[in-house]
Amino acid sequence: MAIESIGNQTSIMANPGYRNALETTPAQASSSFSAWLNDAVGSLNETRTASENMTTAMARGEDVDLHQVMIAGQKASVALETTVEVRNKAIEAYQEIMRMQV
């Protein structure tokens, strides 16, 4: 059994575009983080709305699979718990930075 060589390995540090990607201004970083946060909250809201719609449809007696309703509910619950924990960690990091002595 022959072992093939992996080939030429190049570091991502050698890529000139990599350095430019790391050199962002605080305004760009803030804008990027804000966009990511808005997308995450929007996704959370969509998950919650889908779960609510499925639960309402089941309560009305529509033909909805109970398993799918439960899965949607758990997805919404896990998404909310994750969002709360990320918020808690962000607040904790902020408080830690504020306690630093300059």
C-alpha positions in Angstrom: 0.0 0.0 0.0 1.6 3.3 -1.2 1.2 6.5 0.8 0.7 9.5 -1.4 2.4 12.8 -0.5 0.2 15.6 0.7 1.7 18.1 -1.6 2.9 21.7 -1.2 1.8 23.2 2.1 1.6 26.9 2.2 0.8 29.0 5.3 -2.2 31.3 5.3 0.3 33.9 6.6 2.0 33.9 3.2 -1.3 35.0 1.6 -1.1 38.8 1.1 -4.9 39.1 1.4 -4.7 37.5 4.9 -2.9 40.5 6.3 -5.3 43.0 4.8 -8.2 41.0 6.3 -6.7 41.4 9.8 -6.2 45.1 9.5 -9.6 46.5 10.0 -10.6 49.8 11.6 -12.6 49.9 14.8 -15.5 51.3 12.8 -15.4 48.4 10.4 -15.2 45.9 13.2 -18.1 47.6 15.0 -20.2 47.5 11.8 -19.4 43.9 11.2 -20.2 42.9 14.8 -23.5 44.9 14.6 -24.5 43.2 11.4 -23.7 39.7 12.9 -25.7 40.5 16.0 -28.7 41.8 14.0 -28.6 38.6 11.9 -28.5 36.4 15.0 -31.4 38.2 16.6 -33.4 38.0 13.4 -32.7 34.3 13.1 -33.8 33.8 16.7 -37.0 35.7 16.0 -37.7 33.6 12.9 -37.2 30.4 14.9 -39.5 31.6 17.6 -42.2 32.6 15.1 -42.0 29.3 13.3 -42.4 27.5 16.6 -45.3 29.7 17.6 -47.1 29.2 14.2 -46.7 25.4 14.4 -48.0 25.3 18.0 -51.0 27.5 17.0 -51.8 25.3 14.0 -51.7 22.2 16.2 -54.0 23.9 18.8 -56.5 24.7 16.0 -56.6 21.0 15.0 -54.8 21.4 11.7 -52.9 18.5 10.3 -49.5 19.1 11.9 -47.1 16.4 13.1 -46.6 16.5 16.8 -43.0 15.6 16.5 -42.3 18.6 14.2 -44.1 20.9 16.7 -41.9 19.6 19.5 -38.7 19.9 17.5 -39.6 23.5 16.5 -40.2 24.3 20.2 -36.9 22.8 21.3 -35.0 24.7 18.5 -36.6 27.9 19.7 -35.7 27.1 23.3 -32.1 26.2 22.6 -31.7 29.3 20.4 -33.0 31.6 23.1 -30.8 29.9 25.8 -27.8 30.3 23.6 -28.5 34.0 22.9 -28.9 34.7 26.6 -25.6 33.0 27.4 -23.8 34.9 24.7 -25.3 38.1 26.1 -24.2 37.1 29.6 -20.6 36.4 28.4 -20.5 39.8 26.5 -21.6 41.7 29.6 -19.2 39.8 31.7 -16.3 40.6 29.3 -17.4 44.3 29.3 -17.4 44.4 33.1 -14.0 42.8 33.2 -12.6 45.4 30.8 -14.1 48.2 32.9 -12.4 46.8 36.0 -9.0 46.9 34.4 -6.7 49.6 35.7 -5.0 51.8 33.2 
